Each structure stands twice: as structure tokens, then as C-alpha cells.
Amino acid sequence: MLPFKEEYKDEIFETVFENAYHCLVVVNSEGLITYLNNSYCHFLDVTKEEAIGAHVTEIIENTRMHIVARSGEEEIADLQYIRGNHMIANRIPVRSEGKVVGAVGTVLYRDTEEWLNMNSHIKDLLLELEHYRKQVRDQYGNTYSLHDIVGSSPKLNAIKTKIKKVAPGDVSILLTGESGTGKELFAHSIHHLSERNKKALIKVNCAAIPENLLESELFGYEEGAFTDARKGGKLGKFQLADGGTLFLDEIGDMPLGAQVKILRALQEGEVEAIGATKPKKVDVRIIAATNQSLEKMIEENRFREDLFYRLNVIQLQIPSLRERKEDIRILSKFILDKVTKRSGKRVMDFSFEVWECFMHYQWPGNIRELENVIESAVHLTSKETIGTDDLPAHLLSEAPHNHPTDDLKVILEKTEKQAIQNALKKCNGDKIQAAKMLNVGKSSFYEKIKKYGLN
């Protein structure tokens, strides 16, 4: 490139930044916005004064700019949903002397009509893709894979590693663990990694089917087998899963009479529909799941020991959420993103106090309870950051207290006030620098200063 005069550099770069892309943002290594062009400001309905110095997550929804600025890994042509639009974003890390010092993000369309046409085209393609995905899910019954299980804690990674080892085999697997730990996701993941993944995964909720209907649900019936029988008969779950996987959820709730028939089907490899004159061969792999102790149920004569050994060839204990607390942050962010997309509300994050509550709470309902808490908070909050006042009271009651007369909110407010005072002191009263030091958005920082009377 030919050199140009030094005094023109600022004007040239400003012109390039304002006109080369539909939207452009620059962040530093801490994720704070250092530049946002006019097109992006207009699209986001913010001023440059509001944006510059704020954390990028406070300005751009569903952004990953701060992640790229931290990881140094570029993301090209990533689909990002912002303000009701699907946008194709590029995020490039900026390096200086081998160190990542920030990131530049762009959206490649500057012409409004072109963008609207492309956005409409993308939406059509996504709808078509989702249609085909639904067809595959409906055909094979397989909704989730191992990639859908969020988290990277040691206990979770250990289970994922075991699944990769045992899934390709054809042995029966028993999934044990508390209610709400996601046992069904693991069952789907095993089927997805197995040699049977081109055939159906059929789920049977053993606790939801009345005992008098269980046999017809499992083994089907022939036309005319009983009054009100469907014309042409009905295939049972075993026949539907032929060549694939049968997932027996809540197996501990299956009545003893049905357990005998399940055992016979597994031993003989055949089932006989109600009203049929002869049995039919079936080839199924069994994955069973329970939140009960089957060993204890055997002692109490509530579960057949021979069926237990038939199911328990490999047992995988799914960890509870309190055993994998390292995953709470990433799980919460994932759930928040899912809920806000569904509800359309602009809720970006959780306050420090909420994170403290989440980490100290024992989560007896596991991930299902976490999902319910976050969904409730999103609908209750009127802010972009979920606070403790948006949480149910029982979560706050389990939080730690290090002063006998103070509740959690008072303790956290004292800690927050002290942190702000220390930051202001270190920055010689410079509020912008203090906000950056604490990684807090300017508007949020000024609100806290006012709240604690630190003007």
C-alpha cells in the first residue's frame, strides 16, 4: 500500500470504519467497547457516548466479542440474533507483540435493502433447516447428542468419556441419578453414538402409563383383540424400536407384573402382541433410567433381581448439579440465552449476588430446578441484569451468612460498596477507570455510586 500523509490518517480510518461495513465494533481485552460505528449505533438504538466504555454484553445481545477478545480464536460467518434479526458476524482478535489486546467485529451488509433481503433469505433457510431437523427427530426419535450436554466439570467429562466408550457397543445401560439431572439427554446421546442411530429411539415413561394399559403400550395389539381396539391394530414400543433403542425411563416405577413380561421379551428376543397367535422377533437395545435405588427395591421385593441384572450390564451414575458446581455459570448463561430468545425479553446477565446464591444453593431439583428459577426470574425482572430480588425466597435462605445479624443482601451490599470505594481510591476518583477496573458498565457503575452515596 502506498504511504499517505500522517495528518490524514485519522480521517481515512474514520471514513473506512463508517462506510466499509454495515456494522462495526471494536473491544479491548476486557470486553469494553472502544469503537462503535454510526451504522451499528443506529441499528442498536444507542449513542456512541452510551456505548464507548460499556461492556459489550450490555450493548449487543448474544454477543461473543468479549469471548474472542479473551480466547484469541477468530469466529467467521457466525449467525447472531440481534433485535429480531439474524446477522452474519465476523469476530477477529487483535494482537500486539503476540498478545491479544482486543477484537474487531463486523457485519458484512451495508445496504439496507440488501440486508433485509438477505435476512429474509436466511430466515427462510433456517425455517427449512428446522423443518428437516424435525422430520429427522420425528423419524428417529433422537433429539439430543453429546454436544447438547452443557458443561466441562471433571465429573461431567468423566461421564461423557464413558459414554463414548460404551455407546458403540450393544449392551444394556442403566442410568442412575437424581431427578432433574438430565438422564434423558444422556440416553439420547448414547443412541446417537451407537450403531443403531439410523433407527428409532423410542421412549417409554414407565411411571406415566397405567398398569392396565402397559402391556398394550409395550407389545401392541391386533385388530379385534378387545373392545375399542384400533382398526388394523397397534404396534407396541418394542416393535417400534426394532433395530433401534428402547429407553425405559423411570424403570423403578414399573409394576412387577410388567417386569416379568419385559424380562421375557429381553431373554427371548421376541414379543407377542395382545390377540396375536404367535410371537414376533425384535432386536432392541435397552437403556433404562431411574432415580431410585433398585438394589434397595430388590431387598423390599419391589423389583425383580433377574431383570435388574439384565438391565445393569453397565451402570452410569449421572452427577447431581451440586456435584458439578463448576458448570453452574455456563449452564445458567445457556439457559438464560434460551429463555430470552423464547420470551423476547432483553435480559443479559446475573448480578454478582445472584452468582453467589447459585453457587451456595444445593439444587435438590438439579438442572430442571435451575431452568425453572431462571425462567421465573426472566419474566419477573424489569432490568437487564437479574438480581436477588428476582429469585425465590428459598434460594436466598440457603446463602452463606458471615455476620449473625445481617442477611445475605446486606452482606453483599457491604462487600460491593467496599469494592467500589477501593477502586475509586486506586483510580484517584476517576469513575470511568474505576468502572473498567471492576469490569462494570458505566451506567451501572454510576447507579451503584448513587445507591451507596459515594458521589
Wavefront OBJ file of the C-alpha trace (Angstrom):
o trace
v 0.000 0.000 0.000
v 1.279 3.460 -0.876
v 2.018 5.673 2.124
v -0.254 8.638 2.866
v 0.302 11.776 4.884
v 0.268 11.336 8.666
v -2.245 14.156 9.208
v -4.847 12.336 7.075
v -4.671 9.011 8.919
v -7.492 9.671 11.387
v -9.848 10.891 8.649
v -9.041 7.912 6.423
v -9.592 5.332 9.161
v -12.801 7.072 10.277
v -14.123 7.000 6.699
v -13.225 3.326 6.304
v -14.809 2.357 9.617
v -18.009 4.294 8.947
v -18.547 3.086 5.371
v -16.841 -0.271 4.826
v -19.323 -2.359 6.815
v -22.946 -2.256 7.849
v -21.916 -2.617 11.488
v -18.517 -2.499 13.157
v -17.460 -2.762 16.793
v -14.070 -2.832 18.496
v -13.494 -4.056 22.059
v -10.424 -4.208 24.263
v -9.134 -7.302 26.057
v -11.633 -6.758 28.889
v -14.594 -6.703 26.520
v -15.158 -2.951 26.859
v -16.261 -1.160 23.689
v -13.625 1.216 22.320
v -15.340 1.943 19.000
v -18.826 1.515 17.518
v -19.606 2.951 14.095
v -22.696 5.043 13.358
v -24.483 2.269 11.451
v -24.223 -0.060 14.426
v -25.278 2.716 16.831
v -28.345 3.381 14.695
v -29.201 -0.320 14.466
v -28.812 -0.826 18.237
v -30.554 2.464 19.040
v -27.701 3.711 21.238
v -25.426 6.736 21.116
v -21.656 6.479 20.904
v -21.453 8.119 24.304
v -23.588 5.335 25.802
v -21.645 2.587 24.053
v -17.987 3.610 24.414
v -16.601 2.251 27.676
v -19.544 -0.068 28.318
v -19.066 -3.818 28.395
v -20.075 -5.241 25.030
v -22.664 -7.580 26.606
v -24.543 -4.521 27.886
v -24.922 -3.105 24.370
v -25.084 -6.071 21.950
v -27.280 -9.056 22.760
v -25.979 -12.602 22.260
v -22.508 -11.222 21.543
v -19.316 -13.265 21.773
v -16.907 -10.376 21.228
v -15.632 -10.500 24.812
v -15.021 -14.244 24.451
v -12.964 -13.764 21.263
v -11.038 -10.927 22.931
v -10.188 -13.328 25.738
v -9.578 -16.558 23.804
v -7.860 -15.117 20.731
v -9.813 -17.511 18.478
v -11.496 -15.924 15.460
v -15.115 -16.659 14.565
v -16.076 -16.271 10.911
v -19.601 -16.128 9.437
v -21.266 -16.853 12.765
v -25.037 -16.441 12.864
v -26.035 -13.950 15.570
v -29.580 -12.984 16.555
v -29.840 -9.273 17.389
v -33.035 -7.270 17.855
v -35.169 -9.686 15.875
v -32.649 -10.103 13.053
v -30.357 -12.953 12.086
v -26.987 -11.349 11.335
v -23.812 -12.899 9.950
v -20.947 -11.739 12.145
v -17.177 -11.984 11.903
v -15.112 -11.614 15.076
v -11.360 -11.223 14.712
v -8.885 -10.998 17.622
v -6.446 -8.070 17.575
v -2.857 -8.888 18.563
v 0.047 -6.691 19.504
v 3.504 -8.179 20.087
v 1.958 -11.646 20.224
v -0.605 -10.717 22.877
v -4.368 -10.479 22.314
v -5.348 -6.879 23.080
v -8.930 -6.864 21.816
v -11.206 -7.853 18.953
v -12.939 -6.365 15.914
v -16.445 -7.444 14.954
v -18.208 -6.774 11.659
v -21.460 -7.420 9.841
v -20.909 -7.513 6.125
v -24.028 -5.805 4.753
v -24.179 -2.024 4.469
v -27.113 -1.673 2.060
v -30.416 -1.751 3.961
v -32.423 -3.319 1.130
v -29.705 -5.907 0.516
v -29.606 -6.689 4.229
v -33.375 -7.044 4.515
v -33.465 -9.357 1.500
v -30.570 -11.437 2.824
v -32.056 -11.529 6.323
v -35.355 -12.767 4.882
v -33.475 -15.390 2.866
v -31.588 -16.568 5.957
v -34.812 -16.838 7.939
v -36.357 -18.930 5.145
v -33.316 -21.216 5.102
v -33.401 -21.580 8.888
v -37.099 -22.448 8.808
v -36.431 -25.015 6.091
v -33.489 -26.454 8.047
v -35.577 -26.692 11.206
v -38.324 -28.419 9.199
v -35.870 -31.117 8.030
v -34.407 -31.444 11.529
v -37.907 -32.007 12.895
v -38.526 -34.683 10.267
v -35.356 -36.489 11.327
v -36.284 -36.172 15.008
v -39.792 -37.455 14.338
v -38.462 -40.354 12.274
v -35.692 -41.486 14.601
v -36.847 -40.039 17.925
v -33.321 -38.771 18.555
v -33.371 -35.155 19.725
v -30.061 -34.660 21.542
v -26.393 -35.525 21.122
v -23.434 -35.364 23.492
v -22.760 -31.802 22.287
v -26.091 -30.702 23.783
v -24.945 -31.619 27.301
v -23.576 -28.310 28.590
v -20.594 -28.213 30.944
v -16.983 -29.275 31.316
v -16.594 -30.147 35.006
v -14.423 -33.193 35.823
v -17.424 -35.344 36.822
v -19.363 -34.460 33.684
v -16.355 -35.005 31.434
v -15.798 -38.406 33.050
v -19.367 -39.456 32.184
v -19.010 -38.144 28.619
v -15.805 -40.161 28.213
v -17.521 -43.331 29.450
v -20.437 -42.766 27.074
v -18.068 -42.507 24.110
v -16.596 -45.871 25.131
v -19.809 -47.800 25.769
v -22.201 -46.262 23.210
v -20.858 -48.145 20.144
v -21.395 -51.479 21.904
v -24.765 -53.185 22.077
v -25.021 -53.797 25.823
v -27.834 -52.653 28.090
v -27.130 -49.499 30.098
v -28.704 -48.345 33.357
v -28.632 -44.594 34.009
v -28.995 -43.683 37.672
v -29.167 -40.284 39.304
v -31.435 -37.787 40.982
v -34.492 -36.333 39.305
v -33.691 -33.388 37.040
v -30.088 -34.357 36.212
v -30.809 -34.860 32.505
v -30.794 -38.647 32.222
v -32.881 -38.489 29.046
v -30.239 -36.314 27.333
v -27.624 -38.946 28.136
v -29.862 -41.709 26.761
v -30.262 -39.775 23.500
v -26.504 -39.206 23.354
v -25.787 -42.927 23.737
v -28.217 -43.759 20.926
v -26.727 -41.009 18.738
v -23.223 -42.510 19.115
v -24.361 -46.111 18.644
v -24.515 -48.253 15.517
v -28.311 -48.079 15.832
v -28.579 -44.314 15.285
v -30.224 -44.709 11.869
v -33.117 -46.479 13.568
v -35.574 -45.119 16.112
v -35.072 -44.317 19.777
v -38.412 -44.994 21.460
v -39.100 -43.703 24.962
v -41.397 -45.379 27.475
v -42.233 -43.420 30.622
v -42.916 -46.334 32.939
v -44.389 -44.041 35.609
v -46.904 -42.381 33.264
v -48.645 -45.440 31.769
v -51.476 -47.026 33.814
v -50.772 -50.663 34.710
v -53.793 -51.942 32.774
v -52.501 -50.266 29.575
v -48.818 -51.070 29.986
v -48.896 -54.401 28.133
v -50.651 -52.957 25.067
v -48.278 -49.959 25.058
v -45.191 -52.162 25.228
v -46.214 -55.051 22.966
v -49.114 -53.684 20.898
v -52.323 -55.436 19.949
v -54.045 -56.995 16.957
v -57.266 -55.743 15.407
v -60.234 -57.029 17.383
v -58.112 -58.008 20.391
v -60.525 -56.181 22.701
v -63.420 -53.727 22.647
v -62.466 -50.351 21.125
v -59.250 -51.800 19.681
v -57.973 -49.688 16.808
v -58.739 -50.921 13.311
v -55.620 -52.590 11.978
v -54.232 -52.974 15.491
v -51.359 -51.038 17.007
v -47.610 -51.574 17.181
v -46.104 -51.606 20.653
v -42.996 -49.744 21.772
v -40.856 -52.865 21.302
v -41.922 -53.234 17.665
v -41.421 -49.503 17.005
v -37.894 -49.727 18.433
v -36.976 -52.811 16.377
v -33.396 -52.327 15.166
v -33.020 -49.277 17.389
v -33.077 -48.375 21.077
v -35.826 -48.672 23.689
v -35.473 -46.130 26.508
v -37.263 -47.267 29.670
v -37.486 -44.107 31.760
v -38.453 -44.330 35.458
v -37.973 -48.116 35.310
v -38.281 -48.298 39.106
v -41.977 -47.406 38.803
v -42.805 -50.358 36.554
v -45.254 -52.832 38.197
v -43.927 -56.318 38.971
v -46.313 -57.959 36.510
v -44.975 -55.850 33.654
v -41.398 -56.512 34.793
v -41.931 -60.239 34.154
v -43.080 -59.589 30.591
v -40.220 -57.166 29.910
v -37.740 -59.778 31.166
v -39.228 -62.470 28.932
v -39.038 -60.177 25.893
v -35.380 -59.435 26.589
v -34.484 -63.078 27.220
v -36.291 -64.471 24.174
v -35.742 -61.526 21.832
v -39.397 -61.661 20.833
v -42.734 -60.131 21.804
v -46.322 -61.222 21.386
v -48.944 -58.554 20.757
v -52.292 -58.873 22.547
v -54.538 -61.011 20.373
v -51.655 -62.344 18.246
v -51.337 -66.069 17.529
v -47.551 -66.155 17.518
v -44.641 -64.033 18.809
v -42.553 -61.743 16.637
v -38.774 -61.405 16.770
v -37.493 -57.966 17.802
v -33.967 -56.601 18.086
v -33.707 -53.740 20.569
v -31.031 -52.244 22.755
v -32.247 -51.272 26.212
v -31.322 -48.077 28.037
v -33.102 -47.747 31.380
v -33.123 -44.832 33.811
v -34.178 -44.401 37.418
v -33.838 -42.004 40.339
v -34.469 -44.825 42.814
v -32.175 -47.421 44.375
v -33.106 -50.605 42.522
v -30.890 -52.625 44.875
v -32.995 -51.462 47.829
v -36.191 -52.168 45.891
v -34.945 -55.729 45.266
v -34.499 -56.196 49.028
v -38.076 -54.960 49.516
v -39.361 -57.331 46.778
v -40.499 -54.378 44.648
v -38.115 -55.027 41.743
v -37.064 -58.283 40.123
v -33.433 -59.170 40.682
v -33.155 -61.059 37.367
v -34.441 -58.022 35.442
v -32.005 -55.783 37.320
v -29.031 -57.873 36.180
v -30.381 -57.908 32.634
v -30.540 -54.079 32.624
v -27.470 -53.321 34.729
v -24.744 -54.562 32.374
v -23.201 -51.081 32.519
v -24.341 -48.528 35.087
v -23.672 -44.822 34.630
v -24.233 -42.561 37.629
v -25.265 -39.098 36.388
v -23.860 -36.433 38.753
v -26.183 -34.029 40.532
v -25.800 -30.291 39.934
v -24.259 -29.767 43.381
v -21.541 -32.279 42.377
v -20.667 -30.242 39.283
v -20.977 -26.652 40.502
v -18.203 -25.624 38.109
v -20.851 -25.925 35.378
v -23.417 -23.619 37.005
v -22.187 -20.447 35.270
v -22.097 -21.856 31.745
v -25.391 -23.699 32.300
v -27.058 -20.540 33.611
v -25.836 -18.482 30.639
v -27.034 -21.189 28.246
v -30.467 -21.357 29.886
v -30.741 -17.545 30.044
v -29.988 -17.278 26.325
v -32.616 -19.924 25.537
v -35.289 -18.299 27.728
v -34.694 -14.744 26.459
v -34.883 -15.879 22.830
v -38.168 -17.587 23.560
v -39.639 -14.727 25.613
v -38.205 -11.827 23.600
v -37.062 -10.039 26.781
v -33.711 -8.243 26.901
v -32.085 -9.797 29.965
v -28.318 -10.021 29.643
v -26.727 -11.340 32.831
v -26.894 -12.169 36.531
v -25.665 -9.916 39.320
v -22.701 -10.867 41.497
v -25.113 -11.532 44.358
v -27.129 -13.962 42.229
v -23.990 -15.881 41.262
v -23.169 -16.166 44.969
v -26.643 -17.562 45.677
v -26.424 -20.018 42.788
v -23.043 -21.332 43.943
v -24.102 -21.852 47.566
v -27.565 -23.307 46.944
v -27.739 -27.124 46.959
v -30.145 -27.521 43.976
v -32.209 -30.548 45.094
v -34.140 -30.308 41.806
v -30.894 -30.134 39.815
v -30.849 -28.667 36.279
v -34.633 -28.741 35.991
v -34.860 -26.526 39.083
v -32.165 -24.176 37.732
v -34.155 -23.829 34.488
v -37.332 -23.019 36.419
v -35.585 -20.430 38.619
v -34.044 -18.638 35.621
v -37.255 -18.695 33.580
v -39.177 -17.256 36.522
v -36.532 -14.548 37.082
v -36.532 -13.502 33.402
v -40.290 -12.955 33.489
v -40.234 -11.186 36.866
v -37.316 -8.807 36.332
v -37.678 -5.336 34.858
v -33.906 -4.945 34.477
v -31.294 -6.266 32.060
v -29.437 -7.952 34.936
v -31.209 -10.476 37.154
v -30.857 -9.530 40.832
v -31.572 -11.313 44.101
v -34.994 -9.642 44.307
v -35.952 -11.666 41.219
v -35.150 -15.001 42.922
v -37.445 -17.192 45.045
v -37.018 -16.754 48.796
v -35.832 -20.320 49.446
v -32.684 -19.708 47.358
v -31.695 -16.727 49.489
v -32.313 -18.577 52.750
v -29.526 -21.082 51.976
v -26.916 -18.431 51.118
v -23.929 -18.051 53.499
v -24.015 -15.524 56.335
v -20.769 -14.304 57.823
v -22.412 -11.916 60.270
v -25.114 -13.154 62.643
v -27.312 -10.032 62.362
v -27.024 -9.360 58.609
v -28.957 -11.096 55.866
v -27.343 -12.002 52.546
v -28.421 -8.825 50.762
v -26.860 -6.586 53.419
v -23.605 -8.564 53.406
v -23.316 -8.438 49.613
v -24.132 -4.718 49.516
v -21.430 -4.022 52.106
v -18.937 -6.026 50.058
v -19.933 -4.253 46.831
v -19.716 -0.801 48.422
v -16.258 -1.572 49.803
v -15.065 -2.799 46.392
v -16.281 0.419 44.723
v -14.605 2.571 47.384
v -11.322 0.703 46.918
v -11.489 1.057 43.126
v -12.202 4.802 43.313
v -9.301 5.239 45.715
v -6.886 3.352 43.446
v -8.053 5.378 40.422
v -7.830 8.725 42.285
v -11.572 9.247 41.975
v -11.699 8.577 38.214
v -15.084 6.867 37.881
v -14.567 5.636 34.322
v -11.268 3.958 35.220
v -12.790 2.513 38.399
v -15.682 1.033 36.396
v -13.210 -0.527 33.966
v -11.172 -1.951 36.863
v -14.300 -3.639 38.245
v -15.465 -4.702 34.750
v -18.785 -2.899 35.276
v -20.669 -0.831 32.686
v -20.552 2.939 33.191
v -24.291 3.398 33.658
v -24.452 0.515 36.123
v -21.405 1.882 37.985
v -22.954 5.360 38.309
v -26.171 3.817 39.639
v -24.211 1.962 42.321
v -22.298 5.121 43.283
v -25.608 6.924 43.719
v -27.094 3.970 45.620
v -24.263 3.913 48.166
v -23.928 7.709 48.428
v -20.355 7.755 47.102
v -20.690 10.881 44.896
l 1 2 3 4 5 6 7 8 9 10 11 12 13 14 15 16 17 18 19 20 21 22 23 24 25 26 27 28 29 30 31 32 33 34 35 36 37 38 39 40 41 42 43 44 45 46 47 48 49 50 51 52 53 54 55 56 57 58 59 60 61 62 63 64 65 66 67 68 69 70 71 72 73 74 75 76 77 78 79 80 81 82 83 84 85 86 87 88 89 90 91 92 93 94 95 96 97 98 99 100 101 102 103 104 105 106 107 108 109 110 111 112 113 114 115 116 117 118 119 120 121 122 123 124 125 126 127 128 129 130 131 132 133 134 135 136 137 138 139 140 141 142 143 144 145 146 147 148 149 150 151 152 153 154 155 156 157 158 159 160 161 162 163 164 165 166 167 168 169 170 171 172 173 174 175 176 177 178 179 180 181 182 183 184 185 186 187 188 189 190 191 192 193 194 195 196 197 198 199 200 201 202 203 204 205 206 207 208 209 210 211 212 213 214 215 216 217 218 219 220 221 222 223 224 225 226 227 228 229 230 231 232 233 234 235 236 237 238 239 240 241 242 243 244 245 246 247 248 249 250 251 252 253 254 255 256 257 258 259 260 261 262 263 264 265 266 267 268 269 270 271 272 273 274 275 276 277 278 279 280 281 282 283 284 285 286 287 288 289 290 291 292 293 294 295 296 297 298 299 300 301 302 303 304 305 306 307 308 309 310 311 312 313 314 315 316 317 318 319 320 321 322 323 324 325 326 327 328 329 330 331 332 333 334 335 336 337 338 339 340 341 342 343 344 345 346 347 348 349 350 351 352 353 354 355 356 357 358 359 360 361 362 363 364 365 366 367 368 369 370 371 372 373 374 375 376 377 378 379 380 381 382 383 384 385 386 387 388 389 390 391 392 393 394 395 396 397 398 399 400 401 402 403 404 405 406 407 408 409 410 411 412 413 414 415 416 417 418 419 420 421 422 423 424 425 426 427 428 429 430 431 432 433 434 435 436 437 438 439 440 441 442 443 444 445 446 447 448 449 450 451 452 453 454 455
